Amino acid sequence: MTAPRLGLGVALTLYLTPRIDAILRSVLDEPVLLGGLVEALGSPLGVVLPERLAGNVAAFRDVYSGHRLGGQIFFAHKANQSSALIRELAAGDAGIDVASLAELQHALGAGFAPQRIMATGPKNREFLWLCARAGVTVNADSLAELAELAALVTGRGLPRVRVMARLSGFASAGTGVASGRSRFGVPSAGLAQVLDLVEKHPEALDLVGVAFHLDTIGLPEKVVALEGCLAALDECRRRGLRPWSVDAGGGFGVDYLADAAQWERYTSELTRAVLGRRPPLTWRGHGYGLRNEGGTVRGALGLYPAHRPVAGAAYLDRLLRAAGPSHGRPLGELLLDNMYDLHVEPGRALLDQCGMVLATVLEVRDDDGDTVVRLDLNARDVSLEEHGVLMDPVVVHRGSRAADRPVDVYLFGNLCLEADLVTRRRVSLPSRPRPGDLLAFVNTAGYFMDFSATHALRQPIGRKVAMYRDGGAWRWCLDEQYWPLHPRAEAP
């Protein structure tokens, strides 16, 4: 495999330095321990930090307190399959959002009481039965799903089930903003059919609220959707129903980069590269959605905004402070005035700084003007590119090293596929790695660690360990062996 020549002179070093907090940094400062773990358990290796979760949950709780709102924070299980993380959450007061039968079984086995579990996503009959049998709240995505649930409860003599009706396709009068079409939920215009069905089966279905889920980080769409849910609750009251909650889903985001200027600089230089005004920044001129048409940039940048100064709990706070276009008042005030609970389903936002993926460097070579680093992992083991997140890995040197001089490299995976590029972009590292060193892809616990991992070419899926502090030292165990029973230590 031959890398393309840059062709236009020396490229400017472009770092995308990840944001790393003190806890995660202290783990990176243990190269001997990390190296020993990878030697024993293989590369790639996922590392999760369960105790870091408490701070992220607390940040969301602080927003609730600031707006004097009640409700639950449901962690979106699909963001990471780790048993250690789920058990740690079960030991606290957060809830969990499960989107499959296996996730529900996992949550129950980790210690979650049914009252703290929300079932979302498409549901087969077995999933619905266990939800009803255990007493889990069902966030229904369709009329057919609600009808099947009602039939199960009635036919099997099961207890009445708490349900939420997930809605979609909101619009606001007097504005040009509307939520995009979603495959999840009943169109908001069909609310009457949902309520008819609930009223037809009062012995089976207990409507406790309405919900939405938007595949966007755009605040205006979420504002319209949340206000639309408040209008739906008004309609429920007019019909004599008494739901009391809104589930605003997820999409609160993470700020991945330490430096806003680096992000602005990179995206600007990428545009110049697409136009041919500087050396290429990517493998075979990949433009991340941008293209050159006669000297003009066309298309849209298909990347997650890796630098997000307002993310996580701060994003929720901004949403609650935003004025609904119809009422002209902050949405948090409207929820409070009506004494409605607010539920949220953060995934990556609760896993901010909670883990990393380690990979062994197999080979470093200079190839036709470029430097190539081949790793013992593949692009699906740390799926940053798939999710459009650009940030640099951290070099964990083992033993002696050359002088710390920046180097730009392409990162190749271990599959016999042309497409196995761990990063399509040329990555800037502050020092040149050597075979046997590790690259740490930090802050990758949310969606990047195992969401897309496969056994392609019979390559093993990376194992996972949980690390925790014991006094002044870091200890570890296999992920599946972790239980939140060891003494808590102060953060470094």
C-alpha positions as CSV (number, residue, x, y, z in Angstrom):
1,M,0.0,0.0,0.0
2,T,1.6,3.3,-1.1
3,A,0.7,6.6,0.5
4,P,0.1,9.6,-1.7
5,R,2.8,12.3,-2.1
6,L,2.0,15.6,-0.5
7,G,3.4,17.3,-3.5
8,L,3.1,20.9,-2.4
9,G,6.0,21.3,0.0
10,V,6.2,20.9,3.8
11,A,2.9,20.6,5.5
12,L,2.1,22.7,8.5
13,T,1.7,20.6,11.7
14,L,-1.9,20.6,12.7
15,Y,-2.7,19.2,16.2
16,L,-6.1,18.3,17.4
17,T,-5.2,17.8,21.0
18,P,-7.8,15.9,23.0
19,R,-9.2,17.3,26.2
20,I,-8.0,15.2,29.1
21,D,-8.9,15.7,32.7
22,A,-6.7,15.1,35.8
23,I,-8.1,11.5,36.4
24,L,-7.6,10.3,32.8
25,R,-4.2,12.0,32.7
26,S,-3.1,10.2,35.8
27,V,-3.8,6.9,34.1
28,L,-1.8,7.9,31.1
29,D,1.1,8.6,33.5
30,E,1.3,4.9,34.2
31,P,3.1,3.6,31.1
32,V,4.5,0.5,32.8
33,L,1.1,-0.5,34.1
34,L,-0.6,0.1,30.8
35,G,2.1,-1.7,28.8
36,G,1.8,-4.7,31.1
37,L,-2.0,-4.8,30.7
38,V,-1.7,-4.8,26.9
39,E,1.0,-7.5,26.9
40,A,-1.2,-9.7,29.1
41,L,-4.6,-9.0,27.6
42,G,-3.9,-8.1,24.0
43,S,-4.3,-5.1,21.7
44,P,-6.6,-3.4,21.4
45,L,-7.6,-3.0,25.0
46,G,-10.5,-0.9,26.3
47,V,-9.9,0.9,29.7
48,V,-13.0,2.2,31.6
49,L,-13.0,4.4,34.7
50,P,-16.3,3.7,36.4
51,E,-15.7,6.1,39.3
52,R,-15.5,9.0,36.9
53,L,-19.3,8.6,36.2
54,A,-20.4,10.2,39.4
55,G,-19.1,13.6,38.5
56,N,-20.9,13.6,35.2
57,V,-24.2,12.5,36.8
58,A,-23.7,15.2,39.4
59,A,-23.3,17.8,36.7
60,F,-26.7,17.0,35.3
61,R,-28.2,16.9,38.7
62,D,-26.9,20.4,39.4
63,V,-28.8,21.6,36.3
64,Y,-32.0,20.0,37.6
65,S,-31.5,21.7,40.9
66,G,-30.8,25.0,39.3
67,H,-34.1,24.9,37.5
68,R,-35.9,23.3,40.5
69,L,-37.0,20.4,38.3
70,G,-37.6,16.7,39.1
71,G,-37.0,13.8,36.8
72,Q,-34.5,11.1,36.0
73,I,-31.2,10.8,34.2
74,F,-31.3,7.6,32.1
75,F,-27.9,6.5,30.8
76,A,-28.1,5.3,27.2
77,H,-26.8,1.8,27.6
78,K,-25.9,1.4,23.9
79,A,-23.1,3.9,24.3
80,N,-20.9,1.2,25.9
81,Q,-21.4,-2.5,26.7
82,S,-19.2,-2.4,29.8
83,S,-20.5,-4.3,32.9
84,A,-18.3,-2.2,35.2
85,L,-19.9,1.1,34.0
86,I,-23.4,-0.3,34.3
87,R,-22.8,-1.7,37.8
88,E,-21.3,1.6,38.9
89,L,-24.4,3.5,37.7
90,A,-26.7,1.0,39.4
91,A,-24.9,1.8,42.7
92,G,-25.9,5.4,42.3
93,D,-29.2,7.1,41.7
94,A,-29.2,7.4,37.9
95,G,-31.5,5.3,35.7
96,I,-30.7,3.4,32.5
97,D,-32.2,3.5,29.0
98,V,-32.1,0.0,27.4
99,A,-32.8,-0.6,23.7
100,S,-32.8,-4.4,23.4
101,L,-33.8,-7.5,25.3
102,A,-30.1,-8.2,26.1
103,E,-29.5,-4.7,27.5
104,L,-32.6,-5.0,29.7
105,Q,-31.3,-8.3,31.1
106,H,-27.9,-6.8,31.6
107,A,-29.3,-3.8,33.5
108,L,-31.5,-6.0,35.8
109,G,-28.5,-8.2,36.4
110,A,-26.3,-5.2,37.3
111,G,-28.7,-4.2,40.1
112,F,-31.1,-1.7,38.5
113,A,-34.6,-1.8,40.0
114,P,-37.2,-1.8,37.3
115,Q,-38.4,1.6,38.3
116,R,-35.1,3.0,37.2
117,I,-35.2,1.5,33.7
118,M,-36.6,3.0,30.5
119,A,-37.0,0.8,27.5
120,T,-36.6,2.5,24.2
121,G,-36.0,1.7,20.5
122,P,-37.7,-1.0,18.4
123,K,-39.0,-3.9,20.5
124,N,-39.8,-7.4,19.7
125,R,-42.4,-9.5,21.6
126,E,-39.9,-11.0,24.0
127,F,-38.5,-7.6,24.9
128,L,-42.0,-6.2,25.5
129,W,-42.9,-9.2,27.7
130,L,-39.9,-8.8,30.0
131,C,-40.6,-5.1,30.3
132,A,-44.2,-5.8,31.3
133,R,-43.3,-8.7,33.6
134,A,-40.5,-6.8,35.4
135,G,-42.4,-3.5,35.6
136,V,-40.1,-1.4,33.4
137,T,-41.4,1.8,31.8
138,V,-41.9,1.3,28.0
139,N,-41.1,4.3,25.8
140,A,-43.3,3.3,22.8
141,D,-42.2,4.1,19.2
142,S,-45.4,3.3,17.3
143,L,-49.0,2.6,17.6
144,A,-48.4,-1.1,16.7
145,E,-46.0,-1.4,19.5
146,L,-48.5,0.0,22.0
147,A,-51.2,-2.2,20.7
148,E,-49.0,-5.3,21.0
149,L,-48.0,-4.4,24.5
150,A,-51.6,-3.9,25.5
151,A,-52.5,-7.3,24.1
152,L,-49.6,-9.0,25.9
153,V,-50.6,-7.4,29.3
154,T,-54.3,-8.3,28.8
155,G,-53.7,-11.8,27.4
156,R,-51.1,-12.8,30.0
157,G,-52.7,-11.2,33.0
158,L,-49.7,-9.0,33.6
159,P,-49.7,-5.8,35.8
160,R,-50.5,-2.5,34.2
161,V,-47.4,-1.1,32.4
162,R,-46.1,2.5,32.6
163,V,-45.7,3.8,29.1
164,M,-44.5,6.9,27.4
165,A,-45.5,7.9,23.9
166,R,-42.5,8.9,21.7
167,L,-43.5,11.6,19.3
168,S,-41.7,13.1,16.2
169,G,-42.2,15.6,13.4
170,F,-42.8,18.7,15.4
171,A,-43.4,22.1,14.0
172,S,-43.9,25.5,15.6
173,A,-46.3,28.1,14.4
174,G,-44.7,31.3,13.4
175,T,-41.2,30.0,13.0
176,G,-39.3,28.3,10.2
177,V,-38.0,25.6,12.5
178,A,-39.3,22.0,12.5
179,S,-37.7,18.9,13.8
180,G,-36.5,16.6,11.0
181,R,-38.2,13.4,10.1
182,S,-37.2,10.5,12.3
183,R,-37.7,6.7,12.1
184,F,-38.5,6.8,15.8
185,G,-41.9,7.8,17.2
186,V,-45.4,8.6,16.1
187,P,-45.8,11.8,14.1
188,S,-47.0,14.5,16.5
189,A,-50.1,15.0,14.3
190,G,-51.1,11.4,15.2
191,L,-51.2,12.0,19.0
192,A,-55.0,11.6,19.0
193,Q,-54.6,8.0,17.8
194,V,-52.1,7.3,20.6
195,L,-54.5,8.7,23.2
196,D,-57.4,6.7,21.8
197,L,-55.4,3.5,22.1
198,V,-54.4,4.3,25.7
199,E,-58.1,5.1,26.6
200,K,-59.2,1.8,25.0
201,H,-56.8,-0.2,27.3
202,P,-56.9,1.6,30.7
203,E,-56.3,-1.7,32.5
204,A,-53.1,-2.4,30.6
205,L,-51.5,1.0,29.7
206,D,-50.7,3.7,32.2
207,L,-49.6,6.8,30.2
208,V,-47.0,8.6,32.3
209,G,-45.6,11.0,29.7
210,V,-44.5,11.8,26.2
211,A,-41.0,11.8,24.7
212,F,-38.9,12.7,21.7
213,H,-35.6,11.7,20.2
214,L,-33.8,13.8,17.6
215,D,-30.7,12.8,15.7
216,T,-29.3,16.3,15.9
217,I,-27.2,18.5,18.1
218,G,-29.2,21.6,16.9
219,L,-30.7,23.5,19.8
220,P,-33.6,25.1,17.8
221,E,-35.0,21.7,16.8
222,K,-34.9,20.5,20.4
223,V,-36.6,23.6,21.6
224,V,-39.4,23.1,19.1
225,A,-39.7,19.4,20.1
226,L,-39.8,20.1,23.8
227,E,-42.4,22.7,23.4
228,G,-44.4,20.3,21.2
229,C,-44.3,17.7,24.0
230,L,-45.7,20.3,26.4
231,A,-48.5,20.9,24.0
232,A,-49.1,17.2,23.8
233,L,-49.4,17.0,27.6
234,D,-51.9,19.8,27.5
235,E,-54.0,17.7,25.1
236,C,-53.7,14.7,27.4
237,R,-55.1,16.8,30.3
238,R,-58.0,18.0,28.1
239,R,-58.9,14.3,27.6
240,G,-58.8,13.6,31.3
241,L,-55.4,11.7,31.2
242,R,-52.8,12.7,33.8
243,P,-49.2,12.1,32.4
244,W,-46.6,14.1,34.3
245,S,-43.3,13.8,32.4
246,V,-41.4,14.6,29.3
247,D,-38.4,12.6,28.0
248,A,-36.1,14.8,26.0
249,G,-33.8,11.9,24.8
250,G,-30.1,12.4,24.4
251,G,-27.8,14.4,22.1
252,F,-26.1,16.6,24.7
253,G,-22.7,16.0,23.3
254,V,-19.1,16.1,24.5
255,D,-16.3,18.7,24.0
256,Y,-13.5,16.5,22.8
257,L,-10.8,19.0,22.0
258,A,-8.7,21.1,24.4
259,D,-8.2,24.0,22.0
260,A,-10.8,25.8,20.0
261,A,-8.2,27.5,17.8
262,Q,-6.8,24.1,16.7
263,W,-10.3,23.1,15.5
264,E,-10.8,26.3,13.6
265,R,-7.4,26.1,12.1
266,Y,-7.8,22.5,11.0
267,T,-11.1,22.9,9.3
268,S,-9.8,26.1,7.6
269,E,-6.8,24.2,6.3
270,L,-8.9,21.3,5.2
271,T,-10.9,23.7,3.0
272,R,-7.6,25.0,1.5
273,A,-6.4,21.4,0.9
274,V,-9.7,20.5,-0.9
275,L,-9.1,23.5,-3.1
276,G,-5.5,22.4,-3.8
277,R,-4.0,25.5,-2.1
278,R,-2.0,23.5,0.4
279,P,-0.7,19.9,0.7
280,P,-3.4,17.2,1.3
281,L,-4.4,16.6,4.9
282,T,-6.0,13.2,4.2
283,W,-5.5,9.9,2.6
284,R,-6.2,10.2,-1.2
285,G,-7.6,13.7,-0.7
286,H,-10.7,12.6,1.3
287,G,-12.7,15.8,1.9
288,Y,-15.0,14.8,4.8
289,G,-17.9,15.9,2.7
290,L,-16.2,18.8,0.9
291,R,-15.3,18.8,-2.8
292,N,-13.7,21.1,-5.3
293,E,-15.9,22.1,-8.2
294,G,-14.0,24.5,-10.5
295,G,-12.2,26.2,-7.7
296,T,-15.3,26.5,-5.4
297,V,-15.9,24.4,-2.3
298,R,-19.1,22.5,-2.5
299,G,-20.8,20.1,-0.1
300,A,-21.1,20.1,3.7
301,L,-18.5,19.2,6.3
302,G,-19.5,15.8,7.6
303,L,-17.8,16.0,10.9
304,Y,-18.9,16.1,14.5
305,P,-18.0,19.5,16.0
306,A,-15.2,18.1,18.1
307,H,-14.8,21.4,20.0
308,R,-18.1,22.1,21.7
309,P,-17.8,24.7,24.5
310,V,-21.5,24.1,25.4
311,A,-21.9,20.3,25.8
312,G,-23.2,17.8,28.3
313,A,-25.0,19.3,31.3
314,A,-24.3,22.8,30.0
315,Y,-26.2,22.0,26.9
316,L,-29.2,20.8,28.9
317,D,-29.0,24.1,30.9
318,R,-29.1,26.1,27.7
319,L,-32.0,24.1,26.4
320,L,-34.0,24.8,29.6
321,R,-33.2,28.5,29.4
322,A,-34.3,28.8,25.8
323,A,-37.6,30.4,25.1
324,G,-40.3,28.3,23.4
325,P,-41.3,30.1,20.2
326,S,-45.0,29.8,21.0
327,H,-45.0,30.7,24.6
328,G,-42.0,33.1,24.6
329,R,-40.9,31.8,28.0
330,P,-38.0,29.6,29.1
331,L,-38.8,25.9,28.7
332,G,-37.5,25.2,32.2
333,E,-40.1,27.6,33.6
334,L,-42.9,26.0,31.6
335,L,-42.0,22.6,33.0
336,L,-41.8,23.9,36.5
337,D,-45.1,25.8,36.3
338,N,-46.9,22.7,35.2
339,M,-45.1,20.5,37.8
340,Y,-43.8,18.2,35.0
341,D,-40.8,16.0,35.5
342,L,-38.0,16.0,32.8
343,H,-36.2,12.9,31.9
344,V,-33.1,12.8,29.7
345,E,-31.1,9.9,28.1
346,P,-27.5,11.0,27.8
347,G,-25.0,8.5,26.4
348,R,-21.6,10.0,25.5
349,A,-22.2,12.9,27.8
350,L,-22.2,10.6,30.9
351,L,-19.1,8.8,29.6
352,D,-17.1,12.0,29.1
353,Q,-13.5,11.2,30.3
354,C,-14.5,7.7,31.4
355,G,-12.2,5.6,29.3
356,M,-9.8,5.1,26.4
357,V,-8.7,2.5,23.9
358,L,-5.0,1.3,23.8
359,A,-3.4,0.0,20.7
360,T,0.1,-1.5,20.2
361,V,2.3,0.1,17.5
362,L,3.4,-2.7,15.1
363,E,5.3,-0.8,12.5
364,V,6.5,2.7,11.7
365,R,7.8,3.3,8.2
366,D,8.6,6.2,5.9
367,D,6.8,5.5,2.7
368,D,7.1,7.7,-0.4
369,G,7.4,10.9,1.6
370,D,4.9,10.1,4.3
371,T,5.2,8.3,7.7
372,V,2.9,5.4,8.3
373,V,2.1,3.8,11.6
374,R,0.5,0.3,11.6
375,L,-1.5,-0.5,14.7
376,D,-2.7,-3.8,16.2
377,L,-6.3,-2.7,16.0
378,N,-8.7,-1.8,13.2
379,A,-10.9,1.2,12.4
380,R,-14.0,-0.5,14.0
381,D,-12.2,-1.1,17.3
382,V,-12.0,2.7,17.9
383,S,-14.6,4.1,15.5
384,L,-13.8,7.8,15.6
385,E,-13.9,8.1,11.8
386,E,-17.2,6.3,11.5
387,H,-18.7,8.9,13.9
388,G,-16.9,11.8,12.4
389,V,-14.9,12.8,15.5
390,L,-11.3,14.0,14.9
391,M,-8.9,14.1,17.8
392,D,-5.3,13.0,18.2
393,P,-4.2,9.9,20.1
394,V,-1.6,10.1,22.8
395,V,1.7,8.4,22.4
396,V,2.6,6.2,25.4
397,H,6.3,5.5,25.0
398,R,7.7,2.3,26.5
399,G,11.4,2.5,27.2
400,S,13.8,4.9,25.5
401,R,12.7,7.2,22.7
402,A,14.1,9.6,20.2
403,A,14.0,13.4,20.7
404,D,10.5,14.8,21.0
405,R,10.0,16.2,17.5
406,P,6.6,16.5,15.8
407,V,5.8,14.0,13.2
408,D,2.8,13.7,10.8
409,V,1.6,10.1,10.3
410,Y,-1.2,8.1,8.8
411,L,-2.7,5.4,11.1
412,F,-3.4,2.1,9.4
413,G,-5.3,-0.8,11.0
414,N,-4.6,-4.6,11.1
415,L,-7.1,-5.8,8.6
416,C,-6.3,-6.8,5.0
417,L,-8.5,-4.1,3.6
418,E,-7.7,-0.9,1.8
419,A,-10.4,0.8,3.8
420,D,-9.0,0.0,7.2
421,L,-7.8,3.4,8.0
422,V,-7.9,4.2,11.7
423,T,-7.9,7.8,10.6
424,R,-8.3,9.2,7.1
425,R,-6.5,12.3,8.1
426,R,-2.8,12.7,8.6
427,V,-2.4,12.9,12.4
428,S,0.1,15.2,14.0
429,L,2.0,13.6,17.0
430,P,4.4,15.5,19.3
431,S,6.9,12.6,19.1
432,R,7.6,9.7,16.8
433,P,6.3,6.3,18.1
434,R,8.3,3.1,17.9
435,P,7.2,-0.5,17.5
436,G,6.0,-1.7,20.9
437,D,4.8,1.8,22.0
438,L,1.1,2.3,22.6
439,L,-1.3,4.8,21.2
440,A,-4.0,5.8,23.6
441,F,-7.3,7.0,22.0
442,V,-8.6,8.9,24.9
443,N,-12.2,9.8,25.9
444,T,-13.6,7.1,23.7
445,A,-15.8,5.3,26.2
446,G,-18.9,6.8,24.5
447,Y,-19.8,5.0,21.3
448,F,-16.2,4.6,20.0
449,M,-15.0,1.7,22.2
450,D,-17.3,-1.2,21.2
451,F,-20.3,0.1,19.3
452,S,-19.0,-1.0,15.9
453,A,-16.4,-3.7,16.9
454,T,-16.6,-6.9,14.8
455,H,-14.7,-10.2,14.3
456,A,-13.8,-9.3,10.8
457,L,-11.0,-11.6,9.4
458,R,-11.4,-13.4,12.7
459,Q,-9.5,-10.7,14.5
460,P,-10.4,-10.6,18.2
461,I,-12.6,-7.9,19.6
462,G,-10.6,-6.0,22.3
463,R,-11.0,-7.0,25.9
464,K,-11.9,-4.4,28.5
465,V,-10.6,-3.6,32.0
466,A,-11.9,-1.4,34.7
467,M,-9.4,0.8,36.6
468,Y,-10.0,2.3,40.0
469,R,-8.0,4.1,42.6
470,D,-6.9,2.3,45.8
471,G,-5.2,4.8,48.1
472,G,-2.6,6.5,45.9
473,A,-2.3,3.7,43.3
474,W,-4.3,2.6,40.3
475,R,-5.7,-0.9,40.4
476,W,-7.5,-2.9,37.7
477,C,-9.7,-5.9,37.1
478,L,-11.4,-7.4,34.1
479,D,-14.5,-5.4,33.2
480,E,-16.8,-8.3,33.9
481,Q,-15.3,-8.8,37.4
482,Y,-15.8,-5.3,38.6
483,W,-18.4,-4.5,41.3
484,P,-18.6,-1.1,43.1
485,L,-17.6,-2.5,46.5
486,H,-14.0,-1.3,46.9
487,P,-13.3,1.8,49.1
488,R,-13.6,5.1,47.3
489,A,-10.4,7.2,47.0
490,E,-10.0,10.9,46.4
491,A,-9.4,12.0,42.9
492,P,-5.7,12.9,42.2
